[in-house]
């Protein structure tokens, strides 16, 4: 029969982050059906839940099964199953019916399948009984029952004892489950099927896969046993293999943390035989969701059996875990020989070790993304009269998480030291393990809050933030060089490299190649990378000198945010752009997307001009900050049909993203901040814009410099 079944199952439907689960690989093989004639009872459910597509798909699958068995036994031409094998049909609903005996006529078998109609309840016990009675106890043929069902018994006696009696008689039982309107009870299918259940139970998620499952089972029953089996298993990057148990047949080896190999010299060559392998995997990382366990699994043997293993998935729940305090480091103590006394220096001892350490875990519910939480713990001890005594207060900050939705945060290992000599329980203070009673109170609130009291009904005055309460924008936090002094290469070479990087989409390696080819200048790509990052403060100083001469008193300033990735994490680039000149007035790079960041960017640019209005999208963060700009209207673009759009800044975002895409994200916040500052300088002062009659935004804003001054500001070579 070859490989008659293959399966892969996991023992958990849901695990926590860093949780473990067991994976079971299983194979069953048997001698081929020609040399090992087999009687097969196809037991087909036709209860009311099978009405419609499920019944039609089952009929198609059953007839495909019959054809493959006939073909493999050499009986296809005659229309008869050959080599002494036979098939019988049993169907069941409220009761079971032997639609045929064990026969060889393919046409008769198919007609019996076609005649089935759905209706009634589900009596599995009677189905097993009728199937068993088909077999002749005196026949030497192998005996197989293929039961198709959802496993939900609604009529008759309990089926488990009847199935057990069949297995005791040497009958091999396969159970095929279909997930339908009533679901599927995999547990009872495992109980009814032959051992190991992993190789004798298959579940198809929908009717579309049912014909394929029948065909695979029939094909495998028809082949010979398998030799020189090699199975290579690789789990996904979400898991690592922690241990591999000895398989029931063959041997298994862990190749690395994510891969293993199972080899079996032979299986099912002389008699039906099963093999299983169990190994354990552990989830790694902090990414929740439904995760496939195996990335790939390959099978090969000498006989060319085709084996497909299921791809089980597990739901991973990753509630945030915070450890505000680290455990003390252990100190190793070694006694070299017998001594009356040993002196050991164990290093420093912290004050927390002066008594019993009370350690608590607490779950803070419903913490939303990008919100830090302040948590305070107040500990008191209670005496026998109910009087409370203060034992300490702790305050910790729970870092913000970046999951897409609000979730619970588990704060672990909050420790208090409660010395023995402060025991107020009423017992002796000399007693080492006397019971003590404590109370713990917890207070938590969001540190990062966008709340503003703007409801006039509450009779509160309008809150206007003071400049001292507004964070400085990231564009003021640059690092690096402020001049070209002590540079090994000429200034024009450096400027050429910078222009190719910020005005085009060249990589550092391509720029190095061009400089070598065109200028015969040998410079490493690492040096060019440093140039493109480290001169940000110098160009910022030049911009600060030039901007006071420019006019940005336009009708509108446009505000927007766009996303960039730094070390794979999402950051927001806040921008303000002048509508008439296309000049980027300022930027701010931050992890958060809320009102404080909007205050920051508007505060940074408000002295550059007096726009009539600030144009933004519908994002609420700008509402309050714009109100602090006296006499400035806030225009929120509601749709593409509005008279005023935010297309100007979106156009800048498009150019920026085209350049940024070639970077594949940034390696650090500092370098990202510098690179963005340099890009904006070249955009404002160097790059001509076709929409501005080939002027730069700075020129459009009134920048007029002599050639000498342009050279001083590095705007020409």
C-alpha positions, 0 to 999 in steps of 0.5 A: 500500500505504500504510505497509507497516511501522513500527518502532522499535529500540534498539542496546543491551539493557543500559546503565550509568547515564548510558550512551547508546544509539542509537534508530532509527525506520523507515517503509516505504510503497508505492503502494496494492494496487489501482493496484499489483497485488501477488503475496504468498507467505505462508510459514508455519512448522509445525515441532514448536515451533509445536504448540498455541497458536502454530500456532492463533494463526498460522492465525487471523492468516494468515486475517485477513491474507487477508480484509483483502487481499480487502476492500481489492481489492474482492473481498470480495463475490465471495470473490475477491481483486481488482485483479490481486493474488494470494496463495500459501501455502507451509508448512514444517518439515523440508521446504517445501510449496507448499500453493497456487499464487498464486490469488485464491480466499479460501476455498481459501487459508483451507482451506489454512491450516486444514489445516496441522499441526505437526511436524518440524524447521525448513528455512528455505532450502527455504521461501524456495526454494519461495516464490520459485518461486511468482512468475512472472518475466515478471509485472509484479506487485510481489512480496512474501514474508511469512515467519513464523518464530522464525529458528532453522534446524534442517535444510537448507542455510543460508537467508541466500544464498537470501534474498539471491537473492530480494531481488536479484530485486526480491522484498520480504521481511518477517519476522515473529518469534514469541518462543516456547519456543525464543526468536527469533533477531532477528539472522538475521531482519534478515539475511533481510529487505529493507533497511532491516531496521528496517522489514521485521522485526517481533517479537511477544512472544506469540501474543496479539499475532500476529493484530493484527500480521498485520492491521496488515501487511495493512492497510498493504499495502492503502493508498496511499503517505503524504504530509505525514508528521509524527512527534512523539517524546518520550522518558521522563524517564529519558533526554535526547536528545543528538543527532539525525542527518539522516534518509534522507528528510525532516528532523528537528528537536530540540524540546527535551532530550526531544522531536523531530519528524520530517517527511516530505513524501511516502513510497512514493507512486510506488514502494515506499520506506523512511525511517529516522531515527537519534538518540541518547539518554543515561540521566540520574539514578541509578535502575536497572531496565528503562526504556521509552525513549519516553514517547509517539510520535504519527504523522499523514499526509494519508491517515490511515494508522494507525501503531503503533511498538514501545516498546523498553525497556533494562535500566539498571544503576546501580552506585554511583560515588563520587568522593572527590576533585575534579579541580583546576580549570583555569587559563586562560592568555592570551598577548596578543602576541609577547613574549620573556617572559610573566608569569602568576599561576596562583593557588595550587598544591597539594602534590599537583602535586609529581610524578607523580599515580598515580590508581586506581579500585577496586570495593568488592563487595557494599555493602548499602543504608544502610551507609557504608563506610570504605576505606583505600588503602596505596601502596608502591613496589617496587625491583628487589630487591623491597623495598617503600617506603611512599608514603602511605595514604589513607582515604575514606568511601563514602556509603551508597546507598539501592538496594533490594539490595546492589551493587558500588560503584565508587570513582573517582580515588583519587590519590597523588603520587609525586615523581620524586626518590623513584624507587627503580626503579634507573634515573636519577632524571633520566629523565622517563618511567622505569618504576616499580613500585607495590603498592596494598593496600585495606582496607574495612569497614562503618561502620554495623554492627548487629553485637552479640556476644550468643552466650554460647558465644564467652565474651564479656561482654555489651556494654552501650552507654554513654550517651556512645556513643548519639546524641542523638534528633532531638527534641532538635535543634529550631530556631526561636523560644522565645517570641512576642516581637516578633511582628506578629500577636496570639497568639490569631491565631497559636494559631488558625492552628497549631490549624487546621494540626496538628489538621486537614488544612488547607493554609497557603493555606486557613488564610490564607483562613479567618483573613481570612474569619472574623477579618478578619486579612490574613496570607500563607500563607508567614507561616503556614508559618513559624509552623507550623515555627519555634515548635517549640522554644517548645512543646518547652520547655513540654512539658519543664516539664509532663512531670515532673508526669505518670505513665507507669508503665504496664504497657507502652510501645509502640515502632514506626517509620514511614516519611516522605519528605524531598526524596523520600528515605526516613526513619524516624520512631521512636516510643515511646508509653505504653499507658495514656495514649496519650502519645507519650513521644518520637520520633527521625527518622533515615535508618537503621533499625537498632539504634543508632536504637533505642538512641537513642529508648529512651535518650531516654525511659527516665527518664520511667517504669518500664514492665513491658514494651516492646512492638514488632513482630518487628523485631530492632533492639529486642532488644539495646536493651531488654536494657539496661533492667533489669527490663523485659520485651521483648514481640515481637508475632508475629501478630494472634492474640497477647494483646498487640498493637501496635495502640495505636501503629499507631493513632497512626501512622494519625492521623499519616499522615492529617495527613502525607499532606496535606504530600506529603513534607517539604522538609528534615530540619530542617523535618520534625523541627520539624513532627513535634515540633509535631504530637506536642505538639498530639497529647499536650496539645491534641487530645481523644481519644474513646478517653480519654473526650475527655481529652488524653493529658496529662490522662489521665497526670495533668495538672491545671492551672488556667485561668490555668496553661493560658493560660500554657502556651497550652493554651486561648485 
